[in-house]
Amino acid sequence: MDLGFRGAATVVVGGGRGMGSATAQCLAEDGARVAVVGRCREVLEAAALDLTGRGSPDAVAIVADISDPTQVDRAFAEVGERWGELNALVNTVGPGAAGNFEELTDAQWQEAFDAGLMGMVRCVRAALPLLRRAEWARIVNFSAHSTQRQSTRLPAYTAAKAAVT
Ligand SMILES: NC(=O)c1ccc[n+]([C@@H]2O[C@H](COP(=O)([O-])OP(=O)(O)OC[C@H]3O[C@@H](n4cnc5c(N)ncnc54)[C@H](OP(=O)(O)O)[C@@H]3O)[C@@H](O)[C@H]2O)c1
C-alpha cells in the first residue's frame, strides 16, 4: 500500500512492542525512515533490524525513558543530527493505572497523567523544531476508545487519555 511515506523521517515512541511496533512496521513497509523509541535496548534493536528487512532505509533504535525530560531531549537531538527534520511523530506510550476509583491512590493518578499525558507533551515539545523544519509534518497521539465509554476499572487511565484527546 502506498501511504505516501517513502523517504519520510518518522519517529514512533513506544515502537518496540504492541501497536507502536505495528505502526512502525506499516511505515517501514511504505519506505519511511523509522526511529523506534523505548526503554529496552534489546527490544528496540531487534525491532530496528526487522524494520530494515521490511524496507525502511534507515531504521534506528533510540533508547529513552519519556518520563525523563533530559532523555526525551537527547532522543530528539539524535533524530535531528541524523535526519535534520521530521515528517511524522507517532506517540503510542500510554498509562497503566488499572483499578477502580476507591482503590487508586494519589500516586497512581499522578503516574497515569505523567506516563499517559506528560510523556507525549515532552515528545511533542522536543520534536516541534524538527517537524517545523520539514516540508510537511504530522503528529499522531494514541488515545483510547474508553474516553467515549468509561470502564469502571480505568478511571485514571481514561482521564489521562481524555486529556490527550
Ligand atoms: N492494548 C489495548 O487494548 C489498547 C486499547 C486502547 C488504547 N490503547 C493505547 O494504545 C497505545 C499502545 O498500547 P499497546 O497495548 O500496544 O502498548 P504496549 O504493548 O504496552 O507497548 C508499550 C510501548 O511503550 C513503551 N514504553 C512504555 N513506557 C515507556 C516510557 N516511559 N518511555 C519510553 N517508552 C515506553 C514500551 O517499551 P519499553 O517497555 O521498552 O519502554 C512499549 O514499546 C497505548 O497508548 C494504549 O493506552 C491500547
The ligand as an SDF file (V2000), in Angstrom:
LIG
                    3D

 48 52  0  0  0  0  0  0  0  0999 V2000
   -3.9260   -2.5730   24.0060 N   0  0  0  0  0  0  0  0  0  0  0  0
   -5.1590   -2.0810   24.0310 C   0  0  0  0  0  0  0  0  0  0  0  0
   -6.1590   -2.8150   24.1030 O   0  0  0  0  0  0  0  0  0  0  0  0
   -5.3850   -0.5940   23.9180 C   0  0  0  0  0  0  0  0  0  0  0  0
   -6.6850   -0.1030   23.7920 C   0  0  0  0  0  0  0  0  0  0  0  0
   -6.8660    1.2740   23.6440 C   0  0  0  0  0  0  0  0  0  0  0  0
   -5.7880    2.1230   23.6330 C   0  0  0  0  0  0  0  0  0  0  0  0
   -4.5290    1.6280   23.7850 N   0  0  0  0  0  0  0  0  0  0  0  0
   -3.4220    2.5600   23.7810 C   0  0  0  0  0  0  0  0  0  0  0  0
   -2.6020    2.2690   22.6460 O   0  0  0  0  0  0  0  0  0  0  0  0
   -1.2410    2.5340   22.9660 C   0  0  0  0  0  0  0  0  0  0  0  0
   -0.3780    1.2910   22.7060 C   0  0  0  0  0  0  0  0  0  0  0  0
   -0.8680    0.2210   23.5050 O   0  0  0  0  0  0  0  0  0  0  0  0
   -0.1770   -1.2200   23.4840 P   0  0  0  0  0  0  0  0  0  0  0  0
   -1.0560   -2.1210   24.2900 O   0  0  0  0  0  0  0  0  0  0  0  0
    0.1340   -1.5610   22.0650 O   0  0  0  0  0  0  0  0  0  0  0  0
    1.1680   -0.9050   24.3010 O   0  0  0  0  0  0  0  0  0  0  0  0
    2.2960   -1.9250   24.8530 P   0  0  0  0  0  0  0  0  0  0  0  0
    2.2570   -3.2050   24.1020 O   0  0  0  0  0  0  0  0  0  0  0  0
    2.1730   -1.9480   26.3290 O   0  0  0  0  0  0  0  0  0  0  0  0
    3.6410   -1.1710   24.4380 O   0  0  0  0  0  0  0  0  0  0  0  0
    4.0050   -0.0080   25.0790 C   0  0  0  0  0  0  0  0  0  0  0  0
    5.2740    0.5230   24.4120 C   0  0  0  0  0  0  0  0  0  0  0  0
    5.6380    1.7470   25.0410 O   0  0  0  0  0  0  0  0  0  0  0  0
    6.9890    1.6750   25.5010 C   0  0  0  0  0  0  0  0  0  0  0  0
    7.0770    2.4530   26.7470 N   0  0  0  0  0  0  0  0  0  0  0  0
    6.3510    2.2880   27.8720 C   0  0  0  0  0  0  0  0  0  0  0  0
    6.7060    3.2030   28.8020 N   0  0  0  0  0  0  0  0  0  0  0  0
    7.6950    3.9510   28.2350 C   0  0  0  0  0  0  0  0  0  0  0  0
    8.4760    5.0440   28.6860 C   0  0  0  0  0  0  0  0  0  0  0  0
    8.3300    5.5650   29.9140 N   0  0  0  0  0  0  0  0  0  0  0  0
    9.3900    5.5710   27.8560 N   0  0  0  0  0  0  0  0  0  0  0  0
    9.5670    5.0600   26.6040 C   0  0  0  0  0  0  0  0  0  0  0  0
    8.8460    4.0390   26.1150 N   0  0  0  0  0  0  0  0  0  0  0  0
    7.9200    3.4760   26.9200 C   0  0  0  0  0  0  0  0  0  0  0  0
    7.2730    0.1770   25.6970 C   0  0  0  0  0  0  0  0  0  0  0  0
    8.6270   -0.1440   25.5080 O   0  0  0  0  0  0  0  0  0  0  0  0
    9.6540   -0.3340   26.7500 P   0  0  0  0  0  0  0  0  0  0  0  0
    8.9630   -1.1340   27.8090 O   0  0  0  0  0  0  0  0  0  0  0  0
   10.8410   -0.9930   26.1330 O   0  0  0  0  0  0  0  0  0  0  0  0
    9.9620    1.0640   27.1980 O   0  0  0  0  0  0  0  0  0  0  0  0
    6.4440   -0.4190   24.5470 C   0  0  0  0  0  0  0  0  0  0  0  0
    7.1880   -0.4040   23.3450 O   0  0  0  0  0  0  0  0  0  0  0  0
   -1.2370    2.9880   24.4340 C   0  0  0  0  0  0  0  0  0  0  0  0
   -1.2660    4.4090   24.4720 O   0  0  0  0  0  0  0  0  0  0  0  0
   -2.5170    2.4280   24.9920 C   0  0  0  0  0  0  0  0  0  0  0  0
   -3.0020    3.1580   26.1040 O   0  0  0  0  0  0  0  0  0  0  0  0
   -4.3050    0.3020   23.9240 C   0  0  0  0  0  0  0  0  0  0  0  0
  1  2  1  0
  2  3  2  0
  2  4  1  0
  4  5  1  0
  4 48  2  0
  5  6  2  0
  6  7  1  0
  7  8  2  0
  8  9  1  0
  8 48  1  0
  9 10  1  0
  9 46  1  0
 10 11  1  0
 11 12  1  0
 11 44  1  0
 12 13  1  0
 13 14  1  0
 14 15  2  0
 14 16  1  0
 14 17  1  0
 17 18  1  0
 18 19  2  0
 18 20  1  0
 18 21  1  0
 21 22  1  0
 22 23  1  0
 23 24  1  0
 23 42  1  0
 24 25  1  0
 25 26  1  0
 25 36  1  0
 26 27  1  0
 26 35  1  0
 27 28  2  0
 28 29  1  0
 29 30  1  0
 29 35  2  0
 30 31  1  0
 30 32  2  0
 32 33  1  0
 33 34  2  0
 34 35  1  0
 36 37  1  0
 36 42  1  0
 37 38  1  0
 38 39  2  0
 38 40  1  0
 38 41  1  0
 42 43  1  0
 44 45  1  0
 44 46  1  0
 46 47  1  0
M  CHG  2   8   1  16  -1
M  END
$$$$
